[in-house]
Amino acid sequence: MGARTGLVDGERPGVRTFTPRWRTSRLTAERMARLLPPRDVGFGPLRLAERAGRVAPLVVEIGSGHGAAALAYAVQHPEHEVVAVEVHVPGVARMLAAAQALGADAVPNLWVHRGDALPWLTASVPPESVAAMHLFFPDPWPKAKHAKRRFVQQHTLDLIAARLEPGGVLRIATDIEACAEHVREHLARHGRWEVREGERPLWRPTDGFEAKGLAAGRTAYEFTAVRGRGEGSSR
């Protein structure tokens, strides 16, 4: 089944899905210069088997923030290779420092791409090569007029489905009710997913935006979407 090309609801590729924050402290710059190169997958053909010295299931976290979830997953799933994708430098630097604090060889399966996830997924990640993708508490863009900026859209689901292996899993969490309804609607409309709700991963720490949401009395909405088998894509 080829990827669909029709867009809906005024959505279009190229609309920025994140709020830019570009300030970088001296400590952040030092951490990036020292800690990023050994884990940086860069922009280009993804060759993790060569870097890691093994063939292992690949898990990608989109918008990893300061990396608590990506790091926890990598520690608890040493049999997987994990790529954390994040556009904001301070978050990447904080994750790298946390990984270093665990010990030089404690998390050899954690990798980083510092940049926008969509171009990287399009250009660097081969089709049907990812076991799971995680999208935890992305920028909510809560106003209806900004809904086109939410990460989950029909064209992003096309791309994710194309990169996931048959039976691969997309996990999404948000603490904004309007965004949860947006995710629910788009997954249903897309039609290539078996969706379950309410399953919170036990390995994910209560941290960052989730902790702030819970403290504010909000509920975390959890989605587990499994890509249907036998639905190859040309993207």
N, C-alpha and C positions, 0 to 999 in steps of 0.2 A: 504494500500500500504506500503510494508516494505521499510526500508531505503536502498538505494543503497550502495554497497560496493566498486564499481570500482572507482579508482582515475584517474585523467587525468592530462596532462601537467606537469608530474613529481612531483605533489603535494603529500604530505604525512602528516599524523597526527604527531604531535610532533615538527614540524618546528616552531621556535619561531617567533611570529608575532609582537613583540615589541622590541624596543631598550632599553636594560637594563641601568638603572641609579640608583645606589644604595646608594649614599651619603645621609646622614641624619643629619640635624643640631640638636643642643640641643633643640631648640624651637619645631621642628617637633617631636622629640622623646617625649617631654613633652605633646604635644597635643595628640599624639597617645595614650599614656598611660592613659590620663585623659578622652578623649572624645570618643575613639573608642569603649570600652567595651559595653556601653549601646546600640550601634547601630550595632555591629558586628554580622553578621549571621553565620560566621565561615565556616568550611568545614565539611559537614555532611548533613543529611536529613534537608531540609528547612522546618521549622515549624513557619512560620510567623504568622499564625492565632493565635497560642498560645502566641507569643511575643506581637503581636499587639492587641490582645483581640477582633479580628473581622475577618471576611472573606471578602476580598476585592480583586479587580483585581490587578494582579501583573505586574509591568513594570520593566524591567531590562535595565540598560545602560551599555554597554560593552565598557570599556576604558573611564571612566568618566573624566580623566584628573584632573583638579583642581575643578571639580564638579559644575561649574556654570549652565550647562544645567540640570543636575540631580536635583539640588536644586531648580531651577526655576520650573521644572515640578512638584516636590513634593509640592511646595507652591501653585501652581495654580491648582493642582488636588488632594485635600485632600481626595477624595474618593478612591484613589489608594494607594497601597503600592509600594514604589520605592526602588530597590536595585541597588546601584552604585557599579560597579566592576572595580577596578583599581589596577594595579600591583605596581605602583610607590608611595612610602610612602609620599613624600612631597605633591603630589596632594591630596591624601586622607586627610592628616592633614589640608590642606588649606580649603577643603570642610567642614570638621568637625568644624573648627573655624568659617567659614561663617554661618553655621547652628546655632551654639551657639549664634552668634552675633544677630540673629533674635529673640532670647528669648528661655528660657528653654523648653517651650511647643509649640513653633511656628511650628516646622516641625517634628511631631512625626512619620510621615509616610516615613521618609528617613532612609534607612538601607545601610550597607556597607559590601562588601566582598573585603578584601585586598589580591589580588592574581590574577593569570591567569584565564581568564574567561572560557576557554575551559574545563579544568579539573573540575571546579566548576559546570558548566552547566551539564557536563556528570554525575558527582557523586551526586550532591546535589539537583538538580531541577527535579521534577517529569515530566513525559511526559504530554504534552497538559495542562500545568498549567500557562502559561505566556500569558498575553493579548497583550503585545507589547515589542519589543526589539529595543534599539536605539544604533546605531554605528555612532558616529559623529566625523569626521576628525581623523580617525585612522592613525597610522604610515603609510605613503604612499608607502615606498619602491619604489621610482619612476623609478629606473633602471629596464629594462626588465629582467635582469638576477636575480633580487631579487623578481620577481613577485610571486614566491611560498611562500614568507613571508607575503604577503598581507592577511589580515584577511579573506576576502571573498574568499572562495574556495568551491568546490563541497562538500567536507566532512564537512565543517563548516556550510554550508547551510542545509545539512542533519540534523545536530544536532539542529540548530535553528528551523527548521521546526518541528522537533520532540518535541521540548519543547513548541512551541507556540500552543495555543488552535486553533481549526478550526476558520478561519477568523481572526486570530491574525495578527499583523502588525509588519513588520521589517522596520525601518526607517534608512536610510544611508545618510550621507553627506560627501563630499570630495571636496577640492578645487584644486585637481590635475587632469588634464584632462586624463592622462593615467590611473589613478586609476578609474576614472569614467567610462571609456570604459571597464576596467577590471570588474567592478561591473555589468555593463550593460550586458556584455557577459556571465558572470557566472549565473546571475539570469535567463537569457533567456535559457541557456543550462540546467539549473536545472529543469525547467519545472513545478515547483509546486507553482508558484507565479503569481499573477496579479499585474503588475508593472505600476506605474505612476511616471512620472518625473516632477520636477519643483515645488513641493509643499513644501515650507519652513514652518515648524511649527511656528506659531505666538508666542508661549510661549518661544521659545528658544532664549536666549540672544545672541547678536552679541559679542562674547567674544573669548579670547584665539586664537586658530589656525585660526578660521574663520576670526577674526578681522585682524590678520596678513596677511592672504591671500587676503582679500579685500584691505588692505593698499598697497599690492604689485601689485594690479591690476588683481588678479585672480578672477575667478567666482566660486561660490559655486554650486556644482551639487547635487541635492536632489532626492532621490529615496524613494518611498513608495511602499513596496511590501507586498501584502496581501496573507497569506497562504491559499491555496485552502481548501475547506471543504470536509469532507468525505475521508480524506487521512491519516488515522492513521498510526503510525510508531511503529516499534518494538524496536527502540533504547531507 
